[in-house]
Amino acid sequence: MKSPYTKFAFVLLAMFACLQVASAADRALPTAGKARFALVRSATTTQARVTLPSSLCNGAAGSFQNPLPANMCFQFDIAYGKDPLQKLDVYLPAILPHDAPVIVMVHGGGWSSGDKFDNPVVRNKVQKWVPGGAIFVSVNYPLVPNVDPLQQARSVAMALAYAQKHAAQWGGDPRKFILMGHSAGGHLVSLLAAEPRLATSQGAQQWLGTIALDAAVYDVPTTMGNPNHDPIFDAAFGTDPRFWDSTSPLLQLNTRAAPFMAVCSTVESGSCTRAQTFVDKALGYGADATVLQEVLDHGQINDTLGLPSDYTNQVNAFMAAVLNGSLR
């Protein structure tokens, strides 16, 4: 669990950087991205300026326990299940949005570590999209060895279902959800994208699109069959080939998926080849799927998303396209 001092440091960074980052990134956005998120801002600012009630925020702005920047509101550690790690955080504009899009983020960490509050998971993404009127949800889930990746995917689906059920009270639209994950989290969201029944069986509605940020694995059997694979895969996937198949996004993909973006690293061996193989199969089923190659390492793909860059612009444009219906 993060200490109050860690959260305090994070929010101080948000207070000083948020407006500058969002403004600079907006200036660099392609036309499609600008148009969609400008509409979100317009809907927020032209309606009656309704400040979120205190029941939807942790603490008050300026309090030491949980200082809040003026343009943002937080809810921390909301339980979506009974396990102590089945918790999520919600980042909201301070002025109540209306039918806002919702980004659900799933952290990485080799299936056995990581946290929804880690700075690379949330900081730049929140600073980019929340002030413009989007809602950002960061998800924790039980970890290996207490559970396996299939159970983790079901937990993510439970979190998605919970967020969709409660979206309206946050000013969000349950029909405007985008699922995002990095590394192991990228694997989990890819698995849900490939086999949406894993999500709908937990009560989730279909979401608009999925973004995998350098997913740790798409083809589990091939990875496990490589004698040089990292031991973290053994801890997560064990020795049963039937389980490998059931947790492999590539093998579970057997129908047209919702729009999918696979961000891959050109400096990490095999990253883009693995992503392209999955996207090619999705394209074969008629999906709107794409690979975004970035000259960034595995960690930078997560940490720098949201900073002013062509990378952020392209991810933003993908989200804008699924939100306005030009990708389906």
Secondary structure as GFF3:
##gff-version 3
##sequence-region A 1 328
A	DSSP	alpha_helix	4	28	.	.	.	ID=ss1
A	DSSP	alpha_helix	31	46	.	.	.	ID=ss2
A	DSSP	three_ten_helix	54	56	.	.	.	ID=ss3
A	DSSP	beta_strand	73	79	.	.	.	ID=ss4
A	DSSP	beta_strand	87	92	.	.	.	ID=ss5
A	DSSP	beta_strand	100	106	.	.	.	ID=ss6
A	DSSP	alpha_helix	119	129	.	.	.	ID=ss7
A	DSSP	beta_strand	135	139	.	.	.	ID=ss8
A	DSSP	alpha_helix	149	166	.	.	.	ID=ss9
A	DSSP	three_ten_helix	167	170	.	.	.	ID=ss10
A	DSSP	beta_strand	172	182	.	.	.	ID=ss11
A	DSSP	alpha_helix	184	194	.	.	.	ID=ss12
A	DSSP	alpha_helix	197	200	.	.	.	ID=ss13
A	DSSP	beta_strand	209	213	.	.	.	ID=ss14
A	DSSP	alpha_helix	220	225	.	.	.	ID=ss15
A	DSSP	alpha_helix	231	237	.	.	.	ID=ss16
A	DSSP	alpha_helix	241	246	.	.	.	ID=ss17
A	DSSP	alpha_helix	249	252	.	.	.	ID=ss18
A	DSSP	beta_strand	260	265	.	.	.	ID=ss19
A	DSSP	alpha_helix	271	284	.	.	.	ID=ss20
A	DSSP	beta_strand	289	294	.	.	.	ID=ss21
A	DSSP	alpha_helix	298	303	.	.	.	ID=ss22
A	DSSP	alpha_helix	310	324	.	.	.	ID=ss23
###
